[in-house]
């Protein structure tokens, strides 16, 4: 779906690159793009959309090389839902979505037909002829999603799609994101600062900070690779000197009946088996306690993770 190697993007007059050394391959699915403000998320989105030309490195989006011609060649194959509102207040949702369909390369009649279809898909069929000036925030967000889908793109970029929505509106939007991939077959790049949104829908994750990839890979793979909290069960309770020696592995958070809950300081959880053998203890079970997404993000930003590609 997307691949790049040693990608660098530099703004004119800037002393340092906005993005540097990015190497990544993303499979078709729902990809969560996370990072603090200023991490490079917007720059990366603009590069993928063909609006910025890399200053170094190579990359492709849907097989199209990134560069000066990328935007023109990708126009009919990708959809983009911007973070900020750019709707025409006195025009109806139907008029706007049909117009954007033509801008994306559809013939006028096909654009009108598709406008009806996508507005039904996002739940705005009954309101499609009303001016958007009377729409709620959630309805306006769904108009933006509809215009991103009107030309049946293979890949959709969603920039903060739940921005300004209440909990029910967020749930409905995230349900639509899942349907975009499951029912329409489109790949999805979801840029968000809301960890819960990404955790609910994404199967892959890219974490950016200061223009660099701090971690990337499948959600399950990253959780496992970054896991630091484990439960160790021994055949018999450890002797006091053995319990004291657990400090070689990490911090004991809880101990009960031969079961020890540890926050590891070693990178490899399997080191616990080697430790037990050296201590003469019988370790019969090691259970990783997969971290929450906020813990994964914080560890990646603090340098406790490496890029995992598509794992």
C-alpha positions as CSV (number, residue, x, y, z in Angstrom):
1,X,0.0,0.0,0.0
2,X,2.7,2.5,1.0
3,X,6.5,2.0,1.1
4,X,9.4,4.3,1.4
5,X,13.2,4.1,2.2
6,X,15.4,6.7,3.8
7,X,12.7,9.3,3.1
8,X,13.6,12.9,3.9
9,X,11.4,16.0,3.5
10,X,12.8,19.5,4.1
11,X,10.9,22.8,4.0
12,X,12.6,25.8,2.2
13,X,14.8,27.8,4.5
14,X,14.5,25.2,7.3
15,X,17.8,24.3,9.0
16,X,16.7,20.7,9.7
17,X,14.5,18.3,7.8
18,X,10.9,18.0,8.9
19,X,11.1,14.2,8.2
20,X,14.4,12.2,8.1
21,X,15.5,8.7,7.6
22,X,12.0,7.2,7.3
23,X,11.9,3.6,6.1
24,X,8.7,1.7,6.3
25,X,6.3,-0.7,4.4
26,X,2.6,-0.7,5.2
27,X,0.2,-3.4,4.1
28,X,-3.4,-2.7,3.2
29,X,-5.5,-2.3,6.3
30,X,-6.2,0.5,8.9
31,X,-3.0,2.2,9.9
32,X,-3.0,4.5,13.0
33,X,-0.6,7.4,12.7
34,X,0.3,8.8,16.2
35,X,2.7,11.4,17.5
36,X,2.7,14.6,19.6
37,X,2.2,18.0,18.0
38,X,5.2,18.9,15.8
39,X,6.1,15.2,15.3
40,X,5.8,15.4,11.5
41,X,2.3,13.8,11.0
42,X,1.0,16.6,8.8
43,X,4.1,16.7,6.8
44,X,4.0,12.9,6.2
45,X,0.4,13.1,5.2
46,X,1.1,15.9,2.7
47,X,4.0,13.8,1.3
48,X,1.8,10.8,0.9
49,X,-0.8,12.9,-0.8
50,X,1.8,14.2,-3.3
51,X,1.7,17.8,-2.1
52,X,5.3,17.8,-0.9
53,X,8.3,16.4,-2.8
54,X,10.9,14.4,-0.8
55,X,14.3,16.0,-0.7
56,X,16.0,12.6,-0.4
57,X,15.1,8.9,-0.4
58,X,12.4,7.0,-2.3
59,X,8.8,6.0,-1.8
60,X,5.6,4.8,-3.4
61,X,1.9,5.2,-2.6
62,X,-0.2,2.5,-4.4
63,X,2.8,1.9,-6.6
64,X,3.1,5.6,-7.6
65,X,6.6,7.1,-6.9
66,X,6.5,10.1,-4.6
67,X,7.6,13.3,-6.4
68,X,6.4,16.2,-8.4
69,X,3.9,14.2,-10.5
70,X,2.5,12.1,-7.6
71,X,-0.4,14.4,-6.8
72,X,-1.7,14.3,-10.4
73,X,-1.3,10.6,-10.8
74,X,-2.8,9.8,-7.4
75,X,-5.8,12.1,-7.6
76,X,-8.3,9.5,-8.7
77,X,-7.0,6.7,-6.5
78,X,-6.8,8.3,-3.0
79,X,-9.3,10.1,-0.8
80,X,-8.6,12.8,1.8
81,X,-10.7,13.9,4.7
82,X,-9.0,17.1,6.1
83,X,-9.0,17.9,9.8
84,X,-10.4,21.4,9.3
85,X,-13.7,22.3,7.8
86,X,-13.8,23.7,4.2
87,X,-17.5,23.2,3.4
88,X,-19.5,25.6,1.3
89,X,-22.2,26.8,3.8
90,X,-25.1,27.6,1.4
91,X,-24.6,24.4,-0.7
92,X,-26.2,21.1,0.1
93,X,-24.2,18.0,1.0
94,X,-25.3,16.4,-2.3
95,X,-24.1,19.3,-4.4
96,X,-20.8,19.4,-2.7
97,X,-20.0,15.7,-2.7
98,X,-21.0,15.5,-6.4
99,X,-18.8,18.5,-7.2
100,X,-15.9,16.9,-5.4
101,X,-16.5,13.7,-7.3
102,X,-16.0,15.6,-10.6
103,X,-12.8,17.2,-9.2
104,X,-11.6,13.6,-8.5
105,X,-12.1,12.6,-12.1
106,X,-15.6,11.3,-12.3
107,X,-18.0,12.2,-15.2
108,X,-20.8,14.5,-14.0
109,X,-23.5,11.9,-14.1
110,X,-21.3,9.3,-12.4
111,X,-20.4,11.9,-9.7
112,X,-24.1,12.6,-9.0
113,X,-24.9,8.9,-8.7
114,X,-22.0,8.2,-6.4
115,X,-22.9,11.2,-4.3
116,X,-26.2,9.6,-3.5
117,X,-24.5,6.3,-2.7
118,X,-21.8,7.6,-0.3
119,X,-24.2,10.0,1.5
120,X,-26.4,7.0,2.2
121,X,-23.3,5.1,3.4
122,X,-22.4,7.8,5.9
123,X,-26.0,8.1,7.1
124,X,-26.9,11.5,5.5
125,X,-29.4,10.3,2.8
126,X,-32.4,12.1,4.4
127,X,-30.5,15.3,4.9
128,X,-28.5,15.4,1.7
129,X,-30.5,18.3,0.1
130,X,-30.2,20.6,3.1
131,X,-27.6,23.4,3.2
132,X,-24.7,22.3,5.4
133,X,-24.9,25.5,7.4
134,X,-27.7,23.8,9.4
135,X,-25.7,20.6,10.0
136,X,-24.3,19.5,13.4
137,X,-20.6,18.9,13.9
138,X,-21.1,15.2,13.4
139,X,-23.0,15.6,10.2
140,X,-20.3,18.0,8.8
141,X,-17.7,15.4,9.6
142,X,-19.7,12.8,7.7
143,X,-19.9,15.1,4.7
144,X,-16.1,15.4,4.7
145,X,-15.9,11.6,4.8
146,X,-18.4,11.2,2.0
147,X,-16.4,13.5,-0.3
148,X,-13.3,11.4,0.5
149,X,-15.1,8.3,-0.7
150,X,-17.2,9.6,-3.6
151,X,-14.7,8.4,-6.3
152,X,-14.2,4.9,-4.8
153,X,-10.5,5.4,-3.8
154,X,-8.2,2.5,-3.0
155,X,-6.7,4.4,-0.1
156,X,-8.2,7.0,2.2
157,X,-6.4,9.5,4.5
158,X,-8.4,10.6,7.5
159,X,-7.0,13.5,9.5
160,X,-8.5,13.7,13.0
161,X,-11.9,12.3,11.8
162,X,-13.5,12.5,15.3
163,X,-12.4,16.1,15.9
164,X,-15.1,18.0,17.9
165,X,-17.4,15.0,18.3
166,X,-19.1,13.8,21.5
167,X,-18.7,10.2,22.6
168,X,-21.7,9.0,20.5
169,X,-20.5,10.9,17.5
170,X,-17.0,9.4,17.9
171,X,-18.4,5.9,18.1
172,X,-20.5,6.4,14.9
173,X,-17.5,7.8,13.0
174,X,-15.2,5.0,14.1
175,X,-17.8,2.5,13.0
176,X,-17.8,4.1,9.6
177,X,-14.0,3.9,9.5
178,X,-14.2,0.2,10.1
179,X,-16.8,-0.2,7.4
180,X,-14.7,1.8,4.9
181,X,-12.1,-0.9,5.1
182,X,-14.4,-4.0,5.6
183,X,-17.2,-3.1,3.1
184,X,-15.5,-0.8,0.6
185,X,-12.1,-2.5,0.6
186,X,-10.2,0.7,0.9
187,X,-7.0,1.0,2.9
188,X,-7.1,3.7,5.6
189,X,-4.5,6.0,7.1
190,X,-6.0,7.4,10.4
191,X,-4.0,10.3,11.9
192,X,-5.2,11.1,15.4
193,X,-4.1,12.3,18.8
194,X,-6.8,10.2,20.5
195,X,-5.2,7.0,21.5
196,X,-8.6,5.3,22.2
197,X,-9.7,5.9,18.6
198,X,-6.6,4.4,17.1
199,X,-6.7,1.5,19.5
200,X,-10.3,0.7,18.5
201,X,-9.9,0.5,14.7
202,X,-6.3,0.2,13.7
203,X,-4.5,-3.0,12.9
204,X,-1.1,-1.3,12.2
205,X,0.6,1.6,14.0
206,X,3.2,4.2,13.1
207,X,4.5,6.4,15.9
208,X,6.4,9.6,14.9
209,X,8.4,12.0,16.9
210,X,10.7,14.9,15.8
211,X,10.4,13.8,12.2
212,X,11.5,10.2,12.8
213,X,9.7,6.9,13.2
214,X,10.0,5.7,16.7
215,X,8.0,2.5,16.3
216,X,6.0,0.8,13.5
217,X,4.3,-2.5,12.9
218,X,1.2,-4.4,13.6
219,X,-0.7,-3.5,16.7
220,X,-0.3,-6.9,18.2
221,X,3.4,-7.1,17.3
222,X,4.2,-3.7,18.9
223,X,2.3,-4.6,22.1
224,X,4.3,-7.8,22.4
225,X,7.7,-6.3,21.5
226,X,7.2,-3.4,23.9
227,X,5.7,-5.5,26.7
228,X,7.6,-5.0,30.0
229,X,5.1,-6.2,32.5
230,X,5.0,-10.0,33.0
231,X,3.7,-12.5,35.5
232,X,6.1,-15.3,36.6
233,X,4.9,-18.4,38.3
234,X,7.3,-20.7,40.0
235,X,6.7,-24.2,41.2
236,X,7.5,-23.2,44.7
237,X,7.7,-19.7,46.4
238,X,11.1,-18.2,46.1
239,X,13.5,-18.1,49.0
240,X,14.1,-14.6,50.4
241,X,17.5,-14.4,48.7
242,X,16.0,-15.4,45.4
243,X,13.2,-12.8,45.7
244,X,15.9,-10.2,46.4
245,X,17.8,-11.4,43.3
246,X,14.6,-10.6,41.1
247,X,15.9,-7.1,41.0
248,X,18.3,-8.3,38.3
249,X,15.1,-8.7,36.1
250,X,13.0,-5.8,37.2
251,X,10.8,-4.4,39.9
252,X,8.4,-6.7,41.7
253,X,5.0,-5.1,41.8
254,X,3.2,-8.0,43.6
255,X,4.1,-11.4,45.0
256,X,1.6,-14.1,46.1
257,X,1.9,-17.9,46.3
258,X,4.7,-18.3,43.9
259,X,3.3,-15.8,41.4
260,X,5.3,-12.6,40.8
261,X,4.2,-9.6,38.9
262,X,7.2,-7.8,37.5
263,X,8.0,-4.6,35.5
264,X,11.0,-5.8,33.5
265,X,14.1,-3.8,32.9
266,X,15.6,-6.3,30.6
267,X,14.6,-6.2,26.9
268,X,14.0,-10.0,26.5
269,X,11.3,-11.5,28.7
270,X,12.9,-14.9,28.0
271,X,15.8,-13.8,30.2
272,X,13.6,-14.8,33.1
273,X,14.1,-18.5,32.3
274,X,17.8,-18.1,32.2
275,X,17.7,-16.2,35.5
276,X,15.5,-19.0,37.1
277,X,18.0,-21.7,35.9
278,X,20.9,-19.8,37.4
279,X,19.0,-19.4,40.7
280,X,18.0,-23.0,40.9
281,X,14.3,-22.1,40.8
282,X,11.7,-23.8,38.6
283,X,9.8,-21.3,36.4
284,X,6.7,-23.0,35.1
285,X,4.9,-20.0,33.5
286,X,5.7,-16.6,32.0
287,X,2.7,-14.5,30.9
288,X,3.2,-11.1,29.2
289,X,0.7,-8.5,30.3
290,X,0.3,-6.6,27.0
291,X,0.5,-2.9,27.6
292,X,-2.2,-0.4,26.9
293,X,-1.7,1.8,23.8
294,X,-0.7,4.8,25.9
295,X,2.1,2.8,27.5
296,X,3.2,1.6,24.0
297,X,3.3,5.2,22.8
298,X,5.2,6.6,25.8
299,X,7.8,3.8,25.6
300,X,8.3,4.4,21.9
301,X,8.7,8.1,22.3
302,X,11.2,7.6,25.1
303,X,13.3,5.3,22.9
304,X,12.3,1.9,24.2
305,X,11.2,0.6,20.8
306,X,12.6,0.2,17.3
307,X,10.9,0.1,14.0
308,X,9.3,-3.3,13.3
309,X,8.3,-2.8,9.7
310,X,5.2,-4.8,8.9
311,X,5.5,-7.3,11.8
